[in-house]
C-alpha cells in the first residue's frame, strides 16, 4: 500500500522591505513577510508578494531572515505594518 503525505514545502520566514512607484510617480515603501526555501530566493518571492499588495510596480526588495522563528509554508505572503 502506498502512502502519500501531502505536506506543503517548508522554508524560513523573511522580512522584506520593498519599494514601488505610486500613481503619481512617487517612491513608496511596503513591508511584507514571506516564506522562502533559501535566502537566494527570498528577494524574488518578496517582490511577488509585495506586488500583490502594492498599487504600483515594485522596483525592488531587501529581505532578511527573521531570527528565532520556526519553519513556515513556502510562498506564504502577508503585508506587515511599518513601525513608527
Buried (B, 14 or more C-beta within 10 A) or exposed (E): EEEEEEEEEEBBBBBBBBBBBEEEEEEEEBBBBBBBBEEEBBBEBBBBBBBEBBEBEBEEBEBEEBEEEEEBEBBBBEBEEEEE
